[in-house]
Amino acid sequence: MIPKVGSVTFALTEEEEDAIARVENGYDNKAWEKELTEQGTKGFVNRKRQAEEAKEKYQSTVSNLREMKDKSLRYSEANLGFIACLLRAADPQPGYKLVDLGSGTGRSTIGAATIYPSFSKVVGIEFLDTLARSSKGFVGKVRGRKASVEFKAADFGDEDLSGFQMAFVDGKYLNAAEVGAALSTLPSGAKIMTIDLRLGSGYSLVTTVDDPSGDLVLNTGYVYEKL
C-alpha cells in the first residue's frame, strides 16, 4: 500500500520565535517602520514600493514584451513562522546549503539562515538587481547567530543548483516554468520547500504544512524530495 502523505502543523519553539523576532526587528528597524497600515508595516510598504520602482525600471528597458522575463514581478513577503515550520518539516542536516529562488529584499533568505543557523550557506537569487543589492544591507541589521548569507542578482531559471541540498520557493507570483527549469538542476535527494506551488513528475511529496498564521489569507506549504 502507498502510505498517505499527511498534513502537519507546528507550534513555534522559543528559539524559532527569537530568530523570527530578530529578523523582523532587522527589517523594520526604525520606529516608523514598525507602524501598522492596512497593507502591513510601513517598512513592508516601503520595501514593496522599492520593488515596484525596480520592476518599472526593468520593464522600461524591454522593447519587446516577448523578451520580458516576467510581466508581473509582484512583491510579497512570506510569513517567517511558516518558513520555520517548513524548515522543521524538511529536516535539513547541519552543513546543508539552501537556495531561495526569487528572494526579493532577502527577508526569507535571512529568515532561513537565522532560524536554522547550521546551514553552511543560504543563497538568495533575485532577478531585479536593485532588490538584490538592497538585501545585502539587511544582513548586518539582523543581530545574533545566523548561517552565512549571500545574495546574487541573476535569473534563477538559468542557474545551476547542483551544489545545493535544499531550495525554498514562495510560488505565489513566480513563473512555474522558470522555477521548474531551475529546480531540475538540483541533485537527487534534495528537499524543496514551496508555498502555494505544487511540483509534478520528478518530485516526491514528503508532506504538506498548514499555514500557521491563523489569518484569513491561508496558504499551503509543501515539502518535496527530488527523485
C-alpha positions in Angstrom: 0.0 0.0 0.0 1.1 3.5 -0.7 1.5 5.5 2.5 -0.8 8.5 2.8 1.1 11.8 2.9 -0.2 13.8 5.9 -0.6 17.4 6.7 1.3 18.7 9.7 1.1 21.8 11.9 3.7 23.2 14.4 3.8 25.4 17.4 6.9 27.5 17.2 9.7 26.9 19.7 11.2 29.7 21.8 14.4 29.5 19.6 12.3 29.9 16.5 10.3 32.8 17.9 13.5 34.5 19.0 15.0 34.1 15.5 11.9 35.4 13.8 11.8 38.4 16.1 15.4 39.3 15.3 14.7 39.2 11.6 11.5 41.3 11.9 13.4 43.8 14.0 16.2 43.9 11.5 13.8 44.6 8.6 11.5 47.0 10.5 14.4 48.6 12.4 13.1 52.1 13.0 10.0 53.2 15.0 8.2 54.5 11.9 8.9 51.2 10.0 7.1 49.2 12.7 3.9 51.3 12.4 1.0 49.3 11.0 -1.1 50.2 8.0 -3.8 48.2 6.2 -1.1 46.7 3.9 1.2 45.8 6.8 4.0 47.6 8.5 5.3 50.8 7.0 8.6 49.1 6.5 6.9 46.5 4.3 5.1 49.2 2.4 8.4 50.9 1.7 10.0 47.7 0.5 7.0 47.0 -1.7 7.3 50.5 -3.2 11.0 49.9 -3.9 10.2 46.6 -5.6 7.6 48.3 -7.8 10.1 51.0 -8.8 12.7 48.3 -9.6 10.1 46.4 -11.7 9.1 49.5 -13.7 12.7 50.4 -14.3 13.4 46.9 -15.7 10.3 46.8 -17.8 11.1 50.2 -19.3 14.3 48.7 -20.8 12.5 45.8 -22.6 11.3 46.8 -26.0 9.6 43.5 -26.9 7.1 42.0 -24.5 8.0 38.5 -25.6 11.5 39.1 -24.2 10.2 40.2 -20.8 11.2 37.5 -18.3 8.2 38.1 -16.0 5.3 40.5 -16.6 4.1 40.6 -13.0 7.2 40.6 -10.7 4.8 41.1 -7.8 6.4 41.6 -4.4 5.4 39.6 -1.3 7.0 38.5 2.0 6.4 35.0 3.3 5.3 34.6 6.9 8.5 33.7 8.8 6.7 31.4 11.1 5.6 29.5 8.0 9.2 29.2 6.9 10.2 27.9 10.3 7.5 25.2 10.1 8.6 24.2 6.6 12.2 24.0 7.6 11.3 21.7 10.5 9.2 19.5 8.2 12.1 19.3 5.7 14.6 18.3 8.4 17.8 19.9 7.0 21.1 18.4 8.1 23.9 20.6 9.5 26.1 21.8 6.7 23.4 21.8 4.0 23.3 24.7 1.6 19.9 26.3 0.9 18.9 28.4 -2.1 16.0 30.9 -2.1 14.5 31.5 -5.6 13.1 34.9 -6.1 14.4 36.3 -2.8 13.2 39.9 -3.2 14.7 42.0 -0.5 16.1 38.9 1.2 13.7 38.6 4.2 13.0 34.8 3.6 16.7 34.2 2.9 18.0 35.8 6.0 15.0 34.3 7.9 16.0 30.8 6.9 19.7 31.5 7.9 18.6 32.8 11.3 16.0 30.2 12.1 18.4 27.4 11.1 22.0 28.7 11.6 23.5 25.3 11.0 23.2 25.7 7.2 26.7 26.2 5.8 25.3 28.8 3.5 22.0 30.3 2.4 21.9 32.0 -1.0 19.1 34.3 -2.3 18.8 34.7 -6.1 16.8 37.7 -7.2 16.2 38.9 -10.8 15.9 42.6 -10.0 19.4 44.0 -9.3 18.1 46.8 -7.1 16.4 44.3 -4.7 19.4 42.0 -4.6 21.7 45.0 -3.6 19.1 46.1 -1.0 19.1 42.6 0.5 22.8 42.8 1.4 22.1 45.9 3.6 19.8 43.9 5.9 22.3 41.1 6.7 24.1 43.2 9.3 20.8 44.6 10.8 19.7 41.1 11.9 21.5 40.5 15.1 22.6 37.2 16.6 23.7 33.9 15.2 22.8 33.0 11.7 24.3 31.0 8.8 26.4 32.6 6.1 24.2 34.6 3.7 24.9 35.5 0.1 22.8 37.4 -2.5 23.0 37.1 -6.2 21.4 39.2 -8.9 20.5 36.7 -11.6 17.7 34.9 -13.4 17.3 31.8 -11.3 15.9 30.0 -14.4 19.4 30.0 -15.8 21.1 28.9 -12.6 22.9 25.6 -11.9 21.7 24.5 -8.4 23.6 21.2 -8.3 25.6 22.4 -5.3 22.5 22.8 -3.1 20.8 20.2 -0.9 17.7 22.4 -0.3 15.6 25.0 -2.0 12.8 27.4 -0.9 10.3 28.9 -3.3 7.4 31.2 -2.4 5.5 30.4 -5.6 2.5 32.7 -5.4 3.7 35.0 -8.2 6.6 33.2 -9.8 6.7 31.7 -13.3 6.2 28.0 -12.8 8.2 27.0 -16.0 11.2 29.1 -14.9 11.0 27.6 -11.4 10.9 24.1 -12.9 14.0 24.8 -15.0 16.0 25.9 -12.0 14.8 23.0 -9.7 15.6 20.5 -12.4 19.4 21.1 -11.8 19.1 20.2 -8.0 20.7 16.9 -7.1 18.7 13.8 -6.5 17.5 13.7 -2.9 17.4 17.5 -2.5 14.5 18.8 -0.4 12.3 21.6 -1.9 10.0 23.7 0.3 7.3 25.6 -1.6 4.4 27.9 -0.7 1.4 27.6 -2.9 3.3 25.8 -5.6 2.8 22.1 -6.5 5.6 20.2 -8.2 4.9 17.4 -10.7 6.8 14.4 -12.0 10.3 14.0 -10.8 9.4 15.0 -7.2 8.0 13.0 -4.3 5.7 14.9 -1.9 7.0 14.4 1.6 4.3 16.4 3.5 2.1 19.4 3.4 2.3 22.1 6.0 -0.7 24.1 7.2 -0.4 27.9 7.3 0.3 28.8 11.0 -0.6 32.5 10.6 -4.2 32.0 11.6 -5.5 34.9 9.5 -7.9 34.9 6.6 -5.3 34.6 3.9 -4.4 30.9 4.1 -1.5 29.4 2.1 -0.4 25.8 1.7 3.2 24.7 2.2 4.7 21.7 0.6 7.9 19.7 1.2 9.2 17.7 -1.8 12.1 15.4 -2.4 13.7 15.4 -5.8 13.9 11.9 -7.3 
